[in-house]
Amino acid sequence: MVKAYRQEYTYKHPWERVTSASWRKFADPENKRTLSHILEVDTLNHKLDPDSGKLHTTRAITIHAPGPWFIRKIVGQDICHCVESTVVDGQSRSMQLTTRNISLQKFIEVEEKIRYDPHPENPDKWTICRQQTSIQIKPLSALASMAEKVEQRCAEKFVQNSAKGREVMERICKYLEAESSGIPL
Protein backbone atom coordinates (compact mmCIF):
# COMPACT_ATOMS: atom_id res chain seq x y z
CA MET A 1 0.00 0.00 0.00
CA VAL A 2 1.31 3.42 -0.93
CA LYS A 3 -0.14 6.76 0.12
CA ALA A 4 0.52 9.51 -2.40
CA TYR A 5 -0.64 13.06 -2.79
CA ARG A 6 -0.03 16.04 -5.04
CA GLN A 7 -0.25 19.72 -4.30
CA GLU A 8 0.09 22.83 -6.42
CA TYR A 9 0.75 26.29 -5.13
CA THR A 10 1.21 29.61 -6.92
CA TYR A 11 3.72 32.04 -5.49
CA LYS A 12 2.93 35.60 -6.57
CA HIS A 13 6.67 36.18 -6.94
CA PRO A 14 9.03 35.71 -9.91
CA TRP A 15 10.86 32.41 -10.34
CA GLU A 16 14.26 33.88 -9.43
CA ARG A 17 12.95 35.12 -6.07
CA VAL A 18 11.17 31.86 -5.22
CA THR A 19 14.19 29.72 -6.02
CA SER A 20 16.41 32.06 -3.98
CA ALA A 21 13.97 31.65 -1.10
CA SER A 22 14.14 27.88 -1.49
CA TRP A 23 17.90 27.93 -0.88
CA ARG A 24 17.43 30.13 2.22
CA LYS A 25 14.47 28.25 3.67
CA PHE A 26 16.47 26.17 6.16
CA ALA A 27 19.25 28.71 6.84
CA ASP A 28 17.19 31.56 8.31
CA PRO A 29 17.12 31.29 12.15
CA GLU A 30 13.64 32.87 12.19
CA ASN A 31 12.29 29.78 10.39
CA LYS A 32 13.53 27.32 13.04
CA ARG A 33 10.26 27.65 14.99
CA THR A 34 8.06 27.11 11.94
CA LEU A 35 10.15 24.26 10.53
CA SER A 36 10.88 22.64 13.90
CA HIS A 37 10.81 19.15 12.32
CA ILE A 38 14.04 20.02 10.45
CA LEU A 39 17.01 19.36 12.73
CA GLU A 40 19.98 19.84 10.42
CA VAL A 41 20.80 20.55 6.77
CA ASP A 42 24.27 20.06 5.28
CA THR A 43 25.38 20.58 1.68
CA LEU A 44 27.26 17.48 0.58
CA ASN A 45 28.21 18.67 -2.90
CA HIS A 46 27.32 21.04 -5.68
CA LYS A 47 28.49 21.07 -9.25
CA LEU A 48 27.82 23.33 -12.20
CA ASP A 49 27.72 21.35 -15.43
CA PRO A 50 29.63 23.54 -17.92
CA ASP A 51 27.92 21.97 -20.94
CA SER A 52 24.29 22.27 -19.85
CA GLY A 53 24.66 25.16 -17.37
CA LYS A 54 22.67 23.16 -14.80
CA LEU A 55 23.52 23.35 -11.11
CA HIS A 56 23.39 19.98 -9.30
CA THR A 57 23.33 20.04 -5.49
CA THR A 58 23.02 17.30 -2.90
CA ARG A 59 22.09 18.04 0.70
CA ALA A 60 21.71 15.84 3.77
CA ILE A 61 18.64 16.68 5.84
CA THR A 62 17.99 15.33 9.33
CA ILE A 63 14.38 15.51 10.52
CA HIS A 64 12.21 14.34 13.38
CA ALA A 65 10.90 10.96 12.21
CA PRO A 66 7.41 11.34 10.71
CA GLY A 67 4.37 9.37 11.73
CA PRO A 68 2.60 8.39 14.92
CA TRP A 69 4.57 8.12 18.17
CA PHE A 70 3.95 4.37 18.50
CA ILE A 71 5.69 3.73 15.17
CA ARG A 72 8.72 5.72 16.36
CA LYS A 73 8.63 3.62 19.54
CA ILE A 74 8.60 0.34 17.55
CA VAL A 75 11.38 1.56 15.27
CA GLY A 76 13.38 2.86 18.21
CA GLN A 77 14.42 6.05 16.44
CA ASP A 78 13.18 9.64 16.62
CA ILE A 79 15.19 11.00 13.70
CA CYS A 80 15.35 10.26 10.02
CA HIS A 81 18.16 11.08 7.58
CA CYS A 82 17.21 12.17 4.07
CA VAL A 83 19.04 13.14 0.90
CA GLU A 84 17.80 16.01 -1.25
CA SER A 85 18.98 16.19 -4.85
CA THR A 86 18.38 19.50 -6.62
CA VAL A 87 18.79 20.44 -10.27
CA VAL A 88 18.51 24.09 -11.27
CA ASP A 89 18.31 24.92 -14.96
CA GLY A 90 18.65 28.68 -15.29
CA GLN A 91 18.09 28.62 -19.04
CA SER A 92 14.67 26.97 -18.87
CA ARG A 93 13.99 28.51 -15.42
CA SER A 94 13.29 25.21 -13.71
CA MET A 95 14.24 23.97 -10.24
CA GLN A 96 13.58 20.34 -9.29
CA LEU A 97 14.13 18.88 -5.83
CA THR A 98 13.83 15.19 -4.97
CA THR A 99 14.08 14.13 -1.34
CA ARG A 100 14.22 10.52 -0.12
CA ASN A 101 14.81 9.04 3.28
CA ILE A 102 17.99 6.99 3.61
CA SER A 103 17.40 5.81 7.16
CA LEU A 104 14.39 3.82 8.34
CA GLN A 105 14.00 2.39 4.81
CA LYS A 106 13.10 -1.06 6.08
CA PHE A 107 10.12 0.53 7.84
CA ILE A 108 9.08 3.45 5.66
CA GLU A 109 9.95 4.87 2.25
CA VAL A 110 9.18 8.48 1.50
CA GLU A 111 9.89 10.33 -1.72
CA GLU A 112 9.03 13.98 -2.20
CA LYS A 113 9.42 15.80 -5.50
CA ILE A 114 9.06 19.56 -5.79
CA ARG A 115 9.33 21.55 -8.99
CA TYR A 116 9.37 25.33 -9.39
CA ASP A 117 8.62 26.79 -12.82
CA PRO A 118 7.40 30.16 -14.11
CA HIS A 119 3.60 30.17 -13.96
CA PRO A 120 2.09 29.71 -17.45
CA GLU A 121 -0.41 32.55 -16.93
CA ASN A 122 2.11 35.11 -15.68
CA PRO A 123 5.64 33.73 -16.21
CA ASP A 124 7.54 36.91 -15.31
CA LYS A 125 5.76 37.57 -12.01
CA TRP A 126 4.46 34.23 -10.65
CA THR A 127 5.93 30.82 -9.94
CA ILE A 128 4.09 27.50 -9.89
CA CYS A 129 5.19 24.94 -7.32
CA ARG A 130 4.20 21.34 -7.93
CA GLN A 131 4.76 18.88 -5.10
CA GLN A 132 4.26 15.15 -5.19
CA THR A 133 4.88 12.85 -2.23
CA SER A 134 4.61 9.09 -1.81
CA ILE A 135 4.76 7.24 1.51
CA GLN A 136 4.96 3.49 1.96
CA ILE A 137 5.01 1.72 5.30
CA LYS A 138 6.79 -1.56 4.71
CA PRO A 139 6.46 -4.04 7.59
CA LEU A 140 2.75 -3.46 7.88
CA SER A 141 1.94 -4.33 4.28
CA ALA A 142 0.55 -7.68 5.42
CA LEU A 143 -1.80 -5.73 7.65
CA ALA A 144 -3.10 -3.51 4.88
CA SER A 145 -5.70 -1.60 6.87
CA MET A 146 -3.19 -0.76 9.62
CA ALA A 147 -0.58 0.25 7.04
CA GLU A 148 -3.13 2.45 5.30
CA LYS A 149 -3.96 4.25 8.55
CA VAL A 150 -0.30 4.82 9.38
CA GLU A 151 0.42 6.05 5.84
CA GLN A 152 -2.58 8.40 6.11
CA ARG A 153 -1.26 9.83 9.39
CA CYS A 154 2.18 10.30 7.84
CA ALA A 155 0.65 11.98 4.79
CA GLU A 156 -1.33 14.35 7.00
CA LYS A 157 1.88 15.33 8.81
CA PHE A 158 3.66 15.91 5.49
CA VAL A 159 0.78 18.12 4.29
CA GLN A 160 1.03 20.16 7.51
CA ASN A 161 4.79 20.50 7.12
CA SER A 162 4.36 21.52 3.45
CA ALA A 163 2.08 24.35 4.54
CA LYS A 164 4.74 25.48 7.02
CA GLY A 165 7.33 25.36 4.25
CA ARG A 166 5.16 27.52 1.99
CA GLU A 167 4.69 30.01 4.85
CA VAL A 168 8.46 30.26 5.25
CA MET A 169 8.98 30.59 1.49
CA GLU A 170 6.42 33.43 1.31
CA ARG A 171 8.13 35.25 4.19
CA ILE A 172 11.55 34.94 2.53
CA CYS A 173 10.15 36.05 -0.85
CA LYS A 174 8.69 39.18 0.75
CA TYR A 175 12.02 39.86 2.46
CA LEU A 176 13.88 39.43 -0.85
CA GLU A 177 11.38 41.70 -2.60
CA ALA A 178 11.87 44.41 0.01
CA GLU A 179 15.64 43.94 -0.11
CA SER A 180 15.74 44.33 -3.91
CA SER A 181 13.55 47.47 -3.69
CA GLY A 182 15.89 49.05 -1.15
CA ILE A 183 13.27 49.01 1.59
CA PRO A 184 14.88 48.62 5.03
CA LEU A 185 13.43 45.87 7.22
C-alpha positions in Angstrom: 0.0 0.0 0.0 1.3 3.4 -0.9 -0.1 6.8 0.1 0.5 9.5 -2.4 -0.6 13.1 -2.8 0.0 16.0 -5.0 -0.2 19.7 -4.3 0.1 22.8 -6.4 0.8 26.3 -5.1 1.2 29.6 -6.9 3.7 32.0 -5.5 2.9 35.6 -6.6 6.7 36.2 -6.9 9.0 35.7 -9.9 10.9 32.4 -10.3 14.3 33.9 -9.4 13.0 35.1 -6.1 11.2 31.9 -5.2 14.2 29.7 -6.0 16.4 32.1 -4.0 14.0 31.6 -1.1 14.1 27.9 -1.5 17.9 27.9 -0.9 17.4 30.1 2.2 14.5 28.2 3.7 16.5 26.2 6.2 19.2 28.7 6.8 17.2 31.6 8.3 17.1 31.3 12.2 13.6 32.9 12.2 12.3 29.8 10.4 13.5 27.3 13.0 10.3 27.6 15.0 8.1 27.1 11.9 10.2 24.3 10.5 10.9 22.6 13.9 10.8 19.1 12.3 14.0 20.0 10.4 17.0 19.4 12.7 20.0 19.8 10.4 20.8 20.6 6.8 24.3 20.1 5.3 25.4 20.6 1.7 27.3 17.5 0.6 28.2 18.7 -2.9 27.3 21.0 -5.7 28.5 21.1 -9.3 27.8 23.3 -12.2 27.7 21.3 -15.4 29.6 23.5 -17.9 27.9 22.0 -20.9 24.3 22.3 -19.8 24.7 25.2 -17.4 22.7 23.2 -14.8 23.5 23.3 -11.1 23.4 20.0 -9.3 23.3 20.0 -5.5 23.0 17.3 -2.9 22.1 18.0 0.7 21.7 15.8 3.8 18.6 16.7 5.8 18.0 15.3 9.3 14.4 15.5 10.5 12.2 14.3 13.4 10.9 11.0 12.2 7.4 11.3 10.7 4.4 9.4 11.7 2.6 8.4 14.9 4.6 8.1 18.2 3.9 4.4 18.5 5.7 3.7 15.2 8.7 5.7 16.4 8.6 3.6 19.5 8.6 0.3 17.6 11.4 1.6 15.3 13.4 2.9 18.2 14.4 6.0 16.4 13.2 9.6 16.6 15.2 11.0 13.7 15.4 10.3 10.0 18.2 11.1 7.6 17.2 12.2 4.1 19.0 13.1 0.9 17.8 16.0 -1.2 19.0 16.2 -4.9 18.4 19.5 -6.6 18.8 20.4 -10.3 18.5 24.1 -11.3 18.3 24.9 -15.0 18.7 28.7 -15.3 18.1 28.6 -19.0 14.7 27.0 -18.9 14.0 28.5 -15.4 13.3 25.2 -13.7 14.2 24.0 -10.2 13.6 20.3 -9.3 14.1 18.9 -5.8 13.8 15.2 -5.0 14.1 14.1 -1.3 14.2 10.5 -0.1 14.8 9.0 3.3 18.0 7.0 3.6 17.4 5.8 7.2 14.4 3.8 8.3 14.0 2.4 4.8 13.1 -1.1 6.1 10.1 0.5 7.8 9.1 3.5 5.7 9.9 4.9 2.2 9.2 8.5 1.5 9.9 10.3 -1.7 9.0 14.0 -2.2 9.4 15.8 -5.5 9.1 19.6 -5.8 9.3 21.5 -9.0 9.4 25.3 -9.4 8.6 26.8 -12.8 7.4 30.2 -14.1 3.6 30.2 -14.0 2.1 29.7 -17.5 -0.4 32.6 -16.9 2.1 35.1 -15.7 5.6 33.7 -16.2 7.5 36.9 -15.3 5.8 37.6 -12.0 4.5 34.2 -10.7 5.9 30.8 -9.9 4.1 27.5 -9.9 5.2 24.9 -7.3 4.2 21.3 -7.9 4.8 18.9 -5.1 4.3 15.1 -5.2 4.9 12.8 -2.2 4.6 9.1 -1.8 4.8 7.2 1.5 5.0 3.5 2.0 5.0 1.7 5.3 6.8 -1.6 4.7 6.5 -4.0 7.6 2.8 -3.5 7.9 1.9 -4.3 4.3 0.6 -7.7 5.4 -1.8 -5.7 7.7 -3.1 -3.5 4.9 -5.7 -1.6 6.9 -3.2 -0.8 9.6 -0.6 0.3 7.0 -3.1 2.4 5.3 -4.0 4.3 8.6 -0.3 4.8 9.4 0.4 6.0 5.8 -2.6 8.4 6.1 -1.3 9.8 9.4 2.2 10.3 7.8 0.7 12.0 4.8 -1.3 14.4 7.0 1.9 15.3 8.8 3.7 15.9 5.5 0.8 18.1 4.3 1.0 20.2 7.5 4.8 20.5 7.1 4.4 21.5 3.5 2.1 24.3 4.5 4.7 25.5 7.0 7.3 25.4 4.2 5.2 27.5 2.0 4.7 30.0 4.8 8.5 30.3 5.3 9.0 30.6 1.5 6.4 33.4 1.3 8.1 35.3 4.2 11.6 34.9 2.5 10.2 36.1 -0.9 8.7 39.2 0.7 12.0 39.9 2.5 13.9 39.4 -0.9 11.4 41.7 -2.6 11.9 44.4 0.0 15.6 43.9 -0.1 15.7 44.3 -3.9 13.6 47.5 -3.7 15.9 49.0 -1.1 13.3 49.0 1.6 14.9 48.6 5.0 13.4 45.9 7.2 
